[in-house]
Amino acid sequence: MPDTAGAYYGVARFLAVEHVDSPAFTPAGRLLFLAYTSGTPQVWTVDEPGAWPTRLTPHEERASALSASPADESFVYAMDRGSDERDQLLHYDLATGVERALTDDPESKHAWGAWGPDGDCVAYTANREADGRFDVYVQEVGGVDGDGTVTSAGDPERVYEGPGGWLNVAAFGPEGRRIVLTKAHSSSDEDLTLLDLESGETTNLSDDSEATYSHVHFDGDGGLLCVTNRDSDTAYVARLSLSDGSVTPVAGHDVTADATGEPGTDEWDVDGLAFDRDTGRIAYTVNEGGYSSLSTGTLAGDREDPRFDPTPTPDVDGIAADLVFGPEAGRLAYTHTSPTTPYGVRTCGFADRDGDGVDATGTATDWTPVGRNGLPDSAFHAPETVRYETFDGRAIPAYWTLPPGVDADDPDERVPAIVDIHGGPEHQRRPWFYPTKQYFLNRGYAVLEPNVRGSSGYGTAYSHLDDVEKRMDSVADIAAGVEWLAEQPSVDDDRIVAYGRSYGGFMVLAAITEYPDLWAAAVDFVGIADFTTFLENTGEWRRSHREAEYGSLDDDYEFLKSISPLTSIEEVRCPLFVQHGANDPRVPVGEAEQVAEAVREQGVPVETLIFEDEGHHTTSRENLIAEFEAIADFLDEHV
């Protein structure tokens, strides 16, 4: 099915478009980043904008969690095996190229945390002692002496036994004796705890209210700078006192207003923050309906009344994430993308205290121009932001993209449409560069990407609208989206595809069982077929976190069974494609196996693709190409 403009490109062309993210600065100002050039993310570096990059890590498995030392030219990164998410931590010395494993416990998951202030140690959490409990470890990193002698890393020292479930190191204190921890009870509720490494004592910095805390930085003056939504529907930049846990707003919206972030309002979440303690320089991003606005400035005022003094800031024109300052905060780097711009790293410079500096006018530079594999600009298409009304009158935000050459008002050019449902559910589809979406547009499919109730990015109240007994209301929002599609003159409502990953895979399976007459075909990636078997078999450390969203096995078993797609699987009428990874620790592969078998028993066409060397995400480019070529053939046959 070539696109209506006549130019057809295979999926390999789109999947090979470069992807660069996760910038990090060394003390000497060298920029490090993750790039997918070799087919899996590896650590690369480049000396100046647009220069030829140098690959540093040599592996076939994916690298992640890149963090540069604050004291020398080295970095730590994480790497798993077969996408199993059991990350190990490795240390890399840039002067010698010597790479050493800090951890070697492949049955445990090591979650990167933070460097110690002197660069001699790192702090992280791991479930080394019990699968369902993450503890805090501090470990000497060793290094390479001036004569080239390699100093081995120290043994991990457990400094705190976690309470059970997910635990994360958020920040390491500037004096080297305190660590801030975040403990997630759910996606919308976290504890913030101060751990004293000398005494082992902990201090709870969060109150009893539901709130989240992220992008945590010690301010060096008895407080933390962070992004939080405490006492607010949307998130803002705040200073949190280490003495009494009180919160003072610094930047973002007016938290004293009786406001909501629900679709149709102008209250938005702050979703990113960088802070340099020595200069007081701040940068933060606001998620405005999926697009980013970037603000930079300086933290001014006294500790009791901090305020944000803005400076000239570049327009983002898309989405900015992973904000990080370079040495002396003279430069800010961030990951940038837009619907038609592949992921890359941009930087902007600032004047120093004497008024000098590079790019001090608030302009941005593409530090890693991203290759497009020979694809022309005309191969990439931006969406329109729309809202459609659902069953209770609520407006559901969505991104809507027609394939090239299609007139939205011409009923003679009716095209098939994919309803692409995001995972999470506490997640948000944003207008980032999405190569497989561009591939399907190129093949002549329109794409609707809804942010149904339960999505993040629109305030806490909106994210709770699908909790537990309200779960199926979000599925009804999908059905309302199909009704909206039927009103579009250019859409063939007999050729609508349900398509989603992870929790979005559950939404696909729920949509084709609850509203079976709406769909011509469905594509389920790593989806939940039965909430009870999913919760029984998911990683032990994740179970309580997921039960807070979906309901618990002890209290809600019958309800969870009743809303599970597998319970109503006899309703499925459309052909189904099921993809999964055998190493998936989040949604075990048994979910795919049981739904495929049950649908097949109904006499409905089913195609399965299970990768033995993948997990929750397909990370190998070779596997991705095979995956989407198979999906395209499946849709060509049935749609």
Residue, then its C-alpha position, 0 to 999 in steps of 0.5 A: m500500500p504505497d502512499t498517495a504521494g507515490a513515494y514508498y520507503g521500506v520500514a528499514r529506512f525509517l528504523a535506521v533514522e538516527h536516534v540520539d539522547s541522554p546527554a552528559f557533560t564531563p568536568a572538561g566539557r566533553l559531551l557524551f550521549l547515547a546513540y542508536t547508530s550501531g542498532t542498539p544504544q551505545v555511548w558516543t562522544v563528539d568534540e564540537p557541533g556537527a563533528w564526526p562522533t566517536r563510539l566509546t562502548p563496544h557492546e551488542e546489548r543496549a546501554s542506558a543510564l549514562s552519567a558522567s563523573p563530577a570529578d574526572e573524565s569518566f562515566v558510568y552506564a548501565m547495560d542489561r542482557g536480552s532486554d531483561e532489564r536486570d541492569q549491571l553498572l559499568h565504569y569507563d575511563l575516557a583517558t585510557g578507554v579502560e572499562r570495568a564492571l562495577t556490578d556482576d550479579p546478572e539475576s539482580k536489577h541495579a537502578w542507577g542513582a547518583w555520583g558521590p560529590d568527589g567522584d570516588c563512589v556511586a550510590y544506587t539501589a538493587n534487589r540483590e538480597a530479595d527480588g521484591r525489595f530494593d536496598v541502597y548501596v554505595q560503592e567505590v568506583g576505583g579508576v586508572d592511575g596516572d601510570g596506567t595502573v587499574t584500581s579495582a572497584g570496591d565491593p557494594e556496601r549496603v547502607y540501607e535496607g529498603p521497605g520493599g518494592w521500588l526504591n530510587v536514589a534521587a540525589f547525593g549530598p554535596e558533603g558526601r554523607r547524605i542521600v535522598l531517596t524516593k519510594a514510589h507507592s504508585s505512579s502518583d504517590e511517592d515518599l521522599t526520605l533523607l538518609d544519613l550515611e554516618s548514622g543510618e538514620t532517615t528523615n521523612l521529607s514528604d507529608d501524608s498527601e499524595a504527591t510526586y518528587s523528581h529531578v531532585h538537587f541539593d541547593g547547598d543551603g539547607g534545602l532541595l530543589c525539585v519538581t513536585n505536585r504537592d498540594s497542586d493538581t499540576a507539578y511546579v519547581a519548588r524548594l523543599s526544606l531539609s529541616d521541616g519538609s516545607v515546600t516553597p514554590v519557585a517557578g511554574h504555575d500559581v499553585t495557590a490558584d484553584a486550578t486543574g490541568e485537565p484538557g482544555t485548561d492552561e495549567w501545565d506540568v513542569d516536567g524537567l529541571a536542571f540546577d547548578r548549585d555553584t552558580g544558582r543557574i536553573a533550567y526547566t521545561v513545561n509540558e504544554g499539551g505535549y509540546s515543551s517550553l523551556s525557561t532558563g534563569t537564576l535562583a535568587g532571593d534568600r533561602e526562605d523566599p527563593r525566586f526565579d530570575p529569567t534569562p534569554t531562552p531558545d524556543v524549543d519547537g518540539i519537545a525538550a528532555d534530559l536537561v543537564f548543565g555543563p561545567e560552571a553552567g556555561r552551557l545547557a544540553y538537552t534531548h530534542t525532538s519534534p514530530t518531523t525531527p529525529y531525536g538529537v542533542r541540542t545545546c545553548g550557552f549562557a554568559d558567565r558572571d563577567g558577561d562573557g560566554v559562548d552563545a549567550t543570546g539564548t540561541a540553540t545549536d544542534w550538537t548532534p545533527v541526526g542523519r535521516n537515512g536519505l529520507p526527504d523532509s516530505a517523508f515526515h508528517a506532523p499531527e494536528t492536535v484535536r479534541y473529541e467528545t466522549f460518553d460523559g461530555r469530557a474532551i479527550p485530547a489526541y494527535w491526528t495525522l493524515p497520510p500525505g496527499v489526502d484531502a481531509d474533506d474529500p470522501d473519495e479518498r477514504v483511507p484506513a486509520i490506526v488508533d495508536i494507544h499509549g502504555g502506562p497508563e500514567h503516560q502521555r503520547r507526545p508529538w515526538f519523532y516516531p519512525t514507525k508512525q511515519y512508516f505507516l503514514n507512508r503506507g497510506y494509514a491515518v493515525l489517531e493518538p488519543n490521551v484518554r482519561g488516566s493519561s499523565g500530562y493533564g494534572t493529577a485529577y485527570s490521571h485518576l479518572d481510570d483508577v480501579e473500578k473506573r478502568m473501562d471508562s478509558v476504553a469507552d474513550i477509545a470507542a468515542g475516538v472511533e466514532w470521531l473517526a467515522e465523522q471524518p470524510s477522508v476515513d474509511d470506518d470499515r478499516i480501523v485498526a486498534y494498536g498499542r503497547s504494554y498497557g496500551g496492549f491491554m487497551v487494544l484487547a479490551a477494545i476488541t472485546e468490549y467494542p468488537d464491531l468497530w475494528a478491522a484488525a488489532v495489533d497487541f504488543v506485550g499487552i495484559a490479557d488477564f490482570t490476575t495472571f499479570l499481577e501474579n507473574t510480574g516482577e515481585w518488586r513491581r506488584s504493589h506499585r501496579e496494584a495501586e493502579y489496577g486493584s489488588l489480588d486480595d481485594d479486587y480479584e473478581f473485579l480484575k477478572s471481570i474486566s480482563p480481556l481474556t474473560s470476554i475473549e469470545e467477543v473478538r471478531c477481528p484478526l489479531f497480531v500479538q508481539h512479545g519478548a520472552n524475557d519480559p519482566r513486566v508483562p510476562v510472555g504468558e499473557a501473549e501465549q494465553v490470549a493468542e491461544a484463546v482467540r485462535e480457538q474462536g476461529v479468528p485469525v491470529e499471528t504471533l511474533i515472540f522474540e527469545d532475545e527481547g523483553h518488554h521492548t524490542t531493542s535490536r534493530e534487526n528484530l524491529i525490522a522483522e517485527f514491523e515488516a510482519i505487522a505491515d504484511f498482516l495489515d495489508e492482508h486484513v485491512 
